[in-house]
Each structure stands twice: as structure tokens, then as C-alpha cells.
Amino acid sequence: MRAEATFSGKFKQIRSLLHIFAVCKHTFGAEMTKLSVNINKIATLRNARGGNMPDVTKAAIDCETFGAEGITVHPRPDGRHIRYDDVRAIRPLVRTEFNIEGNPIPSFMDLVLETAPDQVTLVPDAENAITSDGGWDTIKHRDFLTEICSAFKNRGIRTSIFINANPAMAEGAAKCGCDRVELYTGPYAEMYSHDREAAIKPFMDAAKAARECGIGLNAGHDLNLDNLNFFIRNIPWTDEVSIGHAIICDALYMGLQPTIQAYLKEIRNAF
């Protein structure tokens, strides 16, 4: 019993030291949070009129030129924004990091395995969902997610699971074999203007749980120029944020290049 207690105590110390190291690593500039720009809304605009204006492939290239450190796409079965053929066209053009999000239905899995992005993010979207509105129950769907993660990781693709801000879901995701989790930040954005300290707390708890499990951390959904800096200041070991809707909305007034630069500035000022 004494030996078990000693081992347990040392294990907790090691986990604590790893957590402190991760925070210091980000805080002192060894590694900063990356900005991945989701270009779905550009495709939505194109699809509203038909034709190829605006050109989503050019948009992907331009976003990188303007400073984006990754490009995210989220193809859905109904093709209402980014389409499967867009993914195939964009993949060879991306020079930073290419992230494909989506529900791992068979056609999505085939697309990801074919195009081999740098990262795939598993999102439990219903087919008719307007936008993502919650994460996986990684305990209930553990067997399914473990199988999916294994398939993608065997192809050399970093795998992230989209979860709600719940430590148990982060721990469950780690047991599925993923490399990272992405925190669904919709509730944080909704509460931010009322009580930002209360808004960030569950995300800090989930982020700490992910780090203690040895997996990376992404975040996305409704992050914007108002709430982004505070999120990263409190969770500086965030590896990546994926932002699309807010960037395109701001770009209507500011222009795409100044908008991307403004988001990068908010990230850098958090460190």
C-alpha cells in the first residue's frame, strides 16, 4: 500500500510538472497559439450565386499570404459551403497546415484518407445542422471514436476530437487515442460579455485535464476580436484556434488582410 501511494504521489507530481512546463513553454514564446482560418463562409457566398466568385482556392492562398498559420474547411454532405471537390483542389495549395473538420461518416472518411490533411477534427454534426452546436460524448462513443482515430493516425494524420468544456470528456478523448481535443467555445462566447471569469472557468478545467492526459489543445466556435485574447491569456497552452465566421464578418468592414492581422495581434498580445 505504501509503495502504491508513493507511486501515485510521484505520478501526480510528474503530471503537475508537465503542465507547468507546457504553460511556461507558451508563455515565454517558445510556441504561440496558431491561427487557422476557416474559409467555409467564402464558399457559402460563392454557392449563393453560382459560378466561382469568390474563388475559395484563391482565398486559401491569400489567407496564408496575409498571415494565417493554417486553413480549415468543414465539408458537409449537402455541399452548402465547402464541397468535397473544393477540398481536393485546396489540399495541394496549402503551405501551412490543412485541417479538415467533419462528422466521420464513410464519405468523409474516404475524403480525409484520400487527401491526407495535416489534421482531421472529428465533429458530431447532424446532417441538417446549421453549424456545430456541441461536442462528442467521448465516453459513450469511445469504441467508435477509437476506431476512427486509429484509421486516421495509421495514415499519419493528426487527429482531434471536438468536445464540450468538460474534464471528463477530455479524459475520455485521450482514451480514444486522439492527439488533440478541440474545445467547443460557443458557450464561452455567449457568456463572455456577462461574466468572462465565469465563462472561462470550465474551459480552463477542461484544458488542464487535456494537458494532464498528454494531448494537445485546440479551440473554436464564435471566437472573435472581443473574446480571443482573454481566452488565450488564461489558457496559453492552446495550440491552435480555428476561426471563420467572425473573420469573414470583420473582413466585410476591415478587409481580409487587416482582419487576419488583427486576429494575429490579439493572439500575440496574449503572451
Summary of the structure (lengths in Angstrom):
residues: 271
radius of gyration: 18.6
end to end distance: 43.7
largest distance: 71.3
contacts: 912
relative contact order: 0.13
helix: 52%
strand: 14%
